[in-house]
Amino acid sequence: MAKPGHSWSRAPAAKEEEEEEGEDPLDARIARTGCLEQHRELQECMEQHRDWRHCQTQLRAFGACMARRERRE
């Protein structure tokens, strides 16, 4: 499973610095939406394929979750 954060394209040194600093602020914001699981699945797909075109299912699921969140507010 991919580690939390948006580090799938960063160098390993950047990952270590981020882990020392704590939780990724964007992950914290996404967690508050209730869509963190869909976001992590999308990150895992991107890490595996390195091409968003192969991650359409995950991208749509995350987008739908965020759209539901917008409608609730």
N, CA, C and O atoms as a Tinker XYZ file with bonds, in Angstrom:
   292  protein
     1  N      0.843000   -1.178000    0.000000    73     2
     2  CA     0.000000    0.000000    0.000000    64     1     3
     3  C      0.884000    1.236000    0.000000    63     2     4     5
     4  O      1.931000    1.260000    0.646000    81     3
     5  N      0.467000    2.242000   -0.713000    73     3     6
     6  CA     1.225000    3.489000   -0.768000    64     5     7
     7  C      1.176000    4.185000    0.579000    63     6     8     9
     8  O      0.193000    4.084000    1.313000    81     7
     9  N      2.236000    4.882000    0.885000    73     7    10
    10  CA     2.261000    5.645000    2.122000    64     9    11
    11  C      1.393000    6.881000    1.962000    63    10    12    13
    12  O      1.228000    7.377000    0.847000    81    11
    13  N      0.830000    7.392000    3.065000    73    11    14
    14  CA     0.036000    8.605000    2.976000    64    13    15
    15  C      0.867000    9.746000    2.406000    63    14    16    17
    16  O      2.088000    9.786000    2.558000    81    15
    17  N      0.193000   10.649000    1.762000    73    15    18
    18  CA     0.876000   11.815000    1.219000    64    17    19
    19  C      0.935000   11.774000   -0.286000    63    18    20    21
    20  O      0.480000   10.819000   -0.916000    81    19
    21  N      1.487000   12.796000   -0.846000    73    19    22
    22  CA     1.557000   12.935000   -2.295000    64    21    23
    23  C      2.995000   12.823000   -2.729000    63    22    24    25
    24  O      3.549000   13.740000   -3.335000    81    23
    25  N      3.592000   11.705000   -2.418000    73    23    26
    26  CA     5.023000   11.565000   -2.640000    64    25    27
    27  C      5.361000   10.504000   -3.670000    63    26    28    29
    28  O      6.515000   10.085000   -3.751000    81    27
    29  N      4.401000   10.059000   -4.455000    73    27    30
    30  CA     4.699000    8.967000   -5.384000    64    29    31
    31  C      5.705000    9.372000   -6.437000    63    30    32    33
    32  O      6.318000    8.501000   -7.054000    81    31
    33  N      5.902000   10.667000   -6.668000    73    31    34
    34  CA     6.864000   11.073000   -7.685000    64    33    35
    35  C      8.078000   11.789000   -7.088000    63    34    36    37
    36  O      8.924000   12.295000   -7.825000    81    35
    37  N      8.162000   11.831000   -5.785000    73    35    38
    38  CA     9.271000   12.526000   -5.139000    64    37    39
    39  C     10.445000   11.589000   -4.911000    63    38    40    41
    40  O     10.301000   10.366000   -4.908000    81    39
    41  N     11.591000   12.184000   -4.723000    73    39    42
    42  CA    12.792000   11.415000   -4.408000    64    41    43
    43  C     12.677000   10.864000   -2.982000    63    42    44    45
    44  O     11.982000   11.463000   -2.161000    81    43
    45  N     13.339000    9.740000   -2.660000    73    43    46
    46  CA    13.256000    9.154000   -1.325000    64    45    47
    47  C     13.610000   10.127000   -0.200000    63    46    48    49
    48  O     12.994000   10.065000    0.864000    81    47
    49  N     14.565000   11.008000   -0.394000    73    47    50
    50  CA    14.937000   11.955000    0.656000    64    49    51
    51  C     13.751000   12.833000    1.032000    63    50    52    53
    52  O     13.561000   13.137000    2.210000    81    51
    53  N     12.958000   13.242000    0.060000    73    51    54
    54  CA    11.791000   14.075000    0.339000    64    53    55
    55  C     10.767000   13.307000    1.172000    63    54    56    57
    56  O     10.112000   13.897000    2.031000    81    55
    57  N     10.617000   12.014000    0.936000    73    55    58
    58  CA     9.687000   11.204000    1.716000    64    57    59
    59  C     10.106000   11.164000    3.177000    63    58    60    61
    60  O      9.270000   11.307000    4.069000    81    59
    61  N     11.388000   10.972000    3.423000    73    59    62
    62  CA    11.874000   10.908000    4.798000    64    61    63
    63  C     11.645000   12.226000    5.516000    63    62    64    65
    64  O     11.252000   12.227000    6.683000    81    63
    65  N     11.879000   13.333000    4.857000    73    63    66
    66  CA    11.648000   14.644000    5.469000    64    65    67
    67  C     10.177000   14.842000    5.778000    63    66    68    69
    68  O      9.831000   15.381000    6.830000    81    67
    69  N      9.303000   14.410000    4.869000    73    67    70
    70  CA     7.875000   14.572000    5.075000    64    69    71
    71  C      7.408000   13.756000    6.274000    63    70    72    73
    72  O      6.615000   14.242000    7.080000    81    71
    73  N      7.888000   12.523000    6.401000    73    71    74
    74  CA     7.492000   11.677000    7.525000    64    73    75
    75  C      7.925000   12.290000    8.847000    63    74    76    77
    76  O      7.212000   12.175000    9.844000    81    75
    77  N      9.072000   12.933000    8.868000    73    75    78
    78  CA     9.541000   13.563000   10.093000    64    77    79
    79  C      8.679000   14.761000   10.457000    63    78    80    81
    80  O      8.501000   15.053000   11.640000    81    79
    81  N      8.144000   15.456000    9.475000    73    79    82
    82  CA     7.342000   16.641000    9.724000    64    81    83
    83  C      5.936000   16.292000   10.187000    63    82    84    85
    84  O      5.281000   17.140000   10.793000    81    83
    85  N      5.448000   15.103000    9.935000    73    83    86
    86  CA     4.106000   14.714000   10.334000    64    85    87
    87  C      3.218000   14.483000    9.132000    63    86    88    89
    88  O      3.691000   14.283000    8.014000    81    87
    89  N      1.910000   14.515000    9.387000    73    87    90
    90  CA     0.923000   14.217000    8.359000    64    89    91
    91  C      0.913000   15.283000    7.268000    63    90    92    93
    92  O      1.081000   16.473000    7.536000    81    91
    93  N      0.715000   14.837000    6.056000    73    91    94
    94  CA     0.595000   15.720000    4.901000    64    93    95
    95  C     -0.667000   16.575000    5.087000    63    94    96    97
    96  O     -1.743000   16.022000    5.313000    81    95
    97  N     -0.564000   17.899000    4.998000    73    95    98
    98  CA    -1.735000   18.756000    5.205000    64    97    99
    99  C     -2.861000   18.480000    4.208000    63    98   100   101
   100  O     -4.034000   18.577000    4.567000    81    99
   101  N     -2.523000   18.139000    2.966000    73    99   102
   102  CA    -3.558000   17.831000    1.987000    64   101   103
   103  C     -4.284000   16.541000    2.365000    63   102   104   105
   104  O     -5.503000   16.456000    2.220000    81   103
   105  N     -3.549000   15.537000    2.847000    73   103   106
   106  CA    -4.195000   14.307000    3.310000    64   105   107
   107  C     -5.137000   14.602000    4.469000    63   106   108   109
   108  O     -6.224000   14.030000    4.544000    81   107
   109  N     -4.736000   15.479000    5.361000    73   107   110
   110  CA    -5.589000   15.841000    6.499000    64   109   111
   111  C     -6.884000   16.485000    6.008000    63   110   112   113
   112  O     -7.960000   16.185000    6.524000    81   111
   113  N     -6.786000   17.361000    5.019000    73   111   114
   114  CA    -7.978000   18.003000    4.469000    64   113   115
   115  C     -8.878000   16.989000    3.775000    63   114   116   117
   116  O    -10.100000   17.039000    3.917000    81   115
   117  N     -8.278000   16.072000    3.027000    73   115   118
   118  CA    -9.068000   15.050000    2.332000    64   117   119
   119  C     -9.721000   14.115000    3.340000    63   118   120   121
   120  O    -10.856000   13.686000    3.135000    81   119
   121  N     -9.028000   13.796000    4.418000    73   119   122
   122  CA    -9.596000   12.930000    5.455000    64   121   123
   123  C    -10.869000   13.545000    6.029000    63   122   124   125
   124  O    -11.828000   12.832000    6.328000    81   123
   125  N    -10.877000   14.849000    6.179000    73   123   126
   126  CA   -12.067000   15.523000    6.715000    64   125   127
   127  C    -13.257000   15.439000    5.758000    63   126   128   129
   128  O    -14.397000   15.620000    6.185000    81   127
   129  N    -13.017000   15.172000    4.489000    73   127   130
   130  CA   -14.117000   15.055000    3.524000    64   129   131
   131  C    -14.776000   13.689000    3.593000    63   130   132   133
   132  O    -15.906000   13.526000    3.131000    81   131
   133  N    -14.091000   12.705000    4.161000    73   131   134
   134  CA   -14.607000   11.342000    4.173000    64   133   135
   135  C    -14.208000   10.554000    2.933000    63   134   136   137
   136  O    -14.704000    9.447000    2.722000    81   135
   137  N    -13.326000   11.103000    2.116000    73   135   138
   138  CA   -12.937000   10.472000    0.843000    64   137   139
   139  C    -11.491000    9.980000    0.864000    63   138   140   141
   140  O    -10.903000    9.760000   -0.195000    81   139
   141  N    -10.921000    9.807000    2.028000    73   139   142
   142  CA    -9.505000    9.440000    2.120000    64   141   143
   143  C     -9.231000    8.062000    1.516000    63   142   144   145
   144  O     -8.205000    7.872000    0.863000    81   143
   145  N    -10.116000    7.116000    1.721000    73   143   146
   146  CA    -9.890000    5.765000    1.185000    64   145   147
   147  C     -9.839000    5.800000   -0.349000    63   146   148   149
   148  O     -8.965000    5.180000   -0.956000    81   147
   149  N    -10.768000    6.519000   -0.966000    73   147   150
   150  CA   -10.774000    6.629000   -2.424000    64   149   151
   151  C     -9.515000    7.349000   -2.909000    63   150   152   153
   152  O     -8.944000    6.988000   -3.938000    81   151
   153  N     -9.094000    8.352000   -2.174000    73   151   154
   154  CA    -7.881000    9.092000   -2.537000    64   153   155
   155  C     -6.653000    8.183000   -2.463000    63   154   156   157
   156  O     -5.800000    8.212000   -3.350000    81   155
   157  N     -6.569000    7.386000   -1.417000    73   155   158
   158  CA    -5.417000    6.477000   -1.279000    64   157   159
   159  C     -5.406000    5.421000   -2.371000    63   158   160   161
   160  O     -4.345000    5.055000   -2.876000    81   159
   161  N     -6.590000    4.926000   -2.738000    73   159   162
   162  CA    -6.658000    3.955000   -3.832000    64   161   163
   163  C     -6.166000    4.587000   -5.135000    63   162   164   165
   164  O     -5.466000    3.943000   -5.916000    81   163
   165  N     -6.532000    5.833000   -5.363000    73   163   166
   166  CA    -6.061000    6.547000   -6.546000    64   165   167
   167  C     -4.545000    6.721000   -6.497000    63   166   168   169
   168  O     -3.868000    6.534000   -7.508000    81   167
   169  N     -4.011000    7.077000   -5.336000    73   167   170
   170  CA    -2.561000    7.218000   -5.187000    64   169   171
   171  C     -1.843000    5.903000   -5.468000    63   170   172   173
   172  O     -0.815000    5.885000   -6.144000    81   171
   173  N     -2.386000    4.802000   -4.948000    73   171   174
   174  CA    -1.765000    3.489000   -5.170000    64   173   175
   175  C     -1.746000    3.154000   -6.660000    63   174   176   177
   176  O     -0.748000    2.650000   -7.175000    81   175
   177  N     -2.847000    3.435000   -7.344000    73   175   178
   178  CA    -2.909000    3.170000   -8.779000    64   177   179
   179  C     -1.873000    4.013000   -9.519000    63   178   180   181
   180  O     -1.166000    3.516000  -10.396000    81   179
   181  N     -1.790000    5.285000   -9.160000    73   179   182
   182  CA    -0.819000    6.170000   -9.811000    64   181   183
   183  C      0.616000    5.709000   -9.538000    63   182   184   185
   184  O      1.478000    5.789000  -10.413000    81   183
   185  N      0.858000    5.234000   -8.333000    73   183   186
   186  CA     2.200000    4.748000   -8.013000    64   185   187
   187  C      2.539000    3.517000   -8.858000    63   186   188   189
   188  O      3.669000    3.360000   -9.320000    81   187
   189  N      1.560000    2.665000   -9.048000    73   187   190
   190  CA     1.786000    1.435000   -9.808000    64   189   191
   191  C      1.932000    1.712000  -11.309000    63   190   192   193
   192  O      2.838000    1.182000  -11.952000    81   191
   193  N      1.049000    2.535000  -11.863000    73   191   194
   194  CA     1.005000    2.718000  -13.315000    64   193   195
   195  C      1.724000    3.964000  -13.826000    63   194   196   197
   196  O      2.160000    4.004000  -14.977000    81   195
   197  N      1.846000    4.981000  -12.971000    73   195   198
   198  CA     2.470000    6.253000  -13.368000    64   197   199
   199  C      1.775000    6.893000  -14.570000    63   198   200   201
   200  O      2.397000    7.617000  -15.347000    81   199
   201  N      0.473000    6.615000  -14.710000    73   199   202
   202  CA    -0.290000    7.148000  -15.832000    64   201   203
   203  C     -1.756000    7.198000  -15.425000    63   202   204   205
   204  O     -2.383000    6.156000  -15.234000    81   203
   205  N     -2.304000    8.396000  -15.291000    73   203   206
   206  CA    -3.672000    8.563000  -14.812000    64   205   207
   207  C     -4.693000    7.872000  -15.709000    63   206   208   209
   208  O     -5.792000    7.554000  -15.254000    81   207
   209  N     -4.357000    7.636000  -16.955000    73   207   210
   210  CA    -5.308000    6.983000  -17.863000    64   209   211
   211  C     -5.610000    5.551000  -17.433000    63   210   212   213
   212  O     -6.660000    5.009000  -17.781000    81   211
   213  N     -4.713000    4.942000  -16.690000    73   211   214
   214  CA    -4.922000    3.573000  -16.201000    64   213   215
   215  C     -5.686000    3.565000  -14.884000    63   214   216   217
   216  O     -5.988000    2.496000  -14.353000    81   215
   217  N     -5.998000    4.725000  -14.356000    73   215   218
   218  CA    -6.613000    4.831000  -13.023000    64   217   219
   219  C     -7.992000    5.480000  -13.091000    63   218   220   221
   220  O     -8.419000    6.118000  -12.129000    81   219
   221  N     -8.683000    5.329000  -14.196000    73   219   222
   222  CA    -9.971000    5.990000  -14.369000    64   221   223
   223  C    -11.010000    5.536000  -13.344000    63   222   224   225
   224  O    -11.797000    6.357000  -12.872000    81   223
   225  N    -11.030000    4.270000  -12.995000    73   223   226
   226  CA   -11.999000    3.781000  -12.015000    64   225   227
   227  C    -11.789000    4.474000  -10.675000    63   226   228   229
   228  O    -12.740000    4.954000  -10.057000    81   227
   229  N    -10.536000    4.521000  -10.232000    73   227   230
   230  CA   -10.220000    5.159000   -8.960000    64   229   231
   231  C    -10.456000    6.667000   -9.018000    63   230   232   233
   232  O    -10.937000    7.264000   -8.055000    81   231
   233  N    -10.118000    7.276000  -10.145000    73   231   234
   234  CA   -10.316000    8.712000  -10.310000    64   233   235
   235  C    -11.796000    9.060000  -10.243000    63   234   236   237
   236  O    -12.177000   10.036000   -9.596000    81   235
   237  N    -12.625000    8.275000  -10.901000    73   235   238
   238  CA   -14.075000    8.519000  -10.873000    64   237   239
   239  C    -14.644000    8.307000   -9.476000    63   238   240   241
   240  O    -15.501000    9.071000   -9.034000    81   239
   241  N    -14.176000    7.279000   -8.781000    73   239   242
   242  CA   -14.671000    7.019000   -7.417000    64   241   243
   243  C    -14.315000    8.172000   -6.479000    63   242   244   245
   244  O    -15.138000    8.589000   -5.664000    81   243
   245  N    -13.101000    8.682000   -6.593000    73   243   246
   246  CA   -12.690000    9.811000   -5.761000    64   245   247
   247  C    -13.491000   11.055000   -6.134000    63   246   248   249
   248  O    -13.947000   11.782000   -5.251000    81   247
   249  N    -13.664000   11.305000   -7.410000    73   247   250
   250  CA   -14.442000   12.460000   -7.861000    64   249   251
   251  C    -15.893000   12.383000   -7.402000    63   250   252   253
   252  O    -16.466000   13.390000   -6.987000    81   251
   253  N    -16.490000   11.198000   -7.473000    73   251   254
   254  CA   -17.873000   11.024000   -7.035000    64   253   255
   255  C    -18.000000   11.258000   -5.530000    63   254   256   257
   256  O    -18.963000   11.871000   -5.071000    81   255
   257  N    -17.035000   10.773000   -4.773000    73   255   258
   258  CA   -17.053000   10.980000   -3.326000    64   257   259
   259  C    -16.964000   12.470000   -3.008000    63   258   260   261
   260  O    -17.710000   12.974000   -2.168000    81   259
   261  N    -16.062000   13.165000   -3.670000    73   259   262
   262  CA   -15.916000   14.599000   -3.428000    64   261   263
   263  C    -17.175000   15.359000   -3.866000    63   262   264   265
   264  O    -17.560000   16.331000   -3.216000    81   263
   265  N    -17.816000   14.932000   -4.954000    73   263   266
   266  CA   -19.044000   15.578000   -5.412000    64   265   267
   267  C    -20.164000   15.379000   -4.386000    63   266   268   269
   268  O    -20.926000   16.305000   -4.110000    81   267
   269  N    -20.262000   14.163000   -3.819000    73   267   270
   270  CA   -21.266000   13.926000   -2.772000    64   269   271
   271  C    -21.011000   14.838000   -1.585000    63   270   272   273
   272  O    -21.949000   15.364000   -0.986000    81   271
   273  N    -19.762000   15.020000   -1.250000    73   271   274
   274  CA   -19.386000   15.898000   -0.133000    64   273   275
   275  C    -19.821000   17.328000   -0.417000    63   274   276   277
   276  O    -20.346000   18.006000    0.467000    81   275
   277  N    -19.608000   17.787000   -1.641000    73   275   278
   278  CA   -19.994000   19.149000   -2.026000    64   277   279
   279  C    -21.507000   19.338000   -1.918000    63   278   280   281
   280  O    -21.974000   20.381000   -1.462000    81   279
   281  N    -22.263000   18.335000   -2.334000    73   279   282
   282  CA   -23.722000   18.433000   -2.285000    64   281   283
   283  C    -24.230000   18.495000   -0.847000    63   282   284   285
   284  O    -25.249000   19.131000   -0.579000    81   283
   285  N    -23.526000   17.838000    0.082000    73   283   286
   286  CA   -23.937000   17.839000    1.492000    64   285   287
   287  C    -23.710000   19.193000    2.140000    63   286   288   289
   288  O    -24.380000   19.521000    3.119000    81   287
   289  N    -22.805000   19.969000    1.633000    73   287   290
   290  CA   -22.477000   21.253000    2.280000    64   289   291
   291  C    -23.336000   22.378000    1.821000    63   290   292
   292  O    -23.171000   23.508000    2.279000    81   291
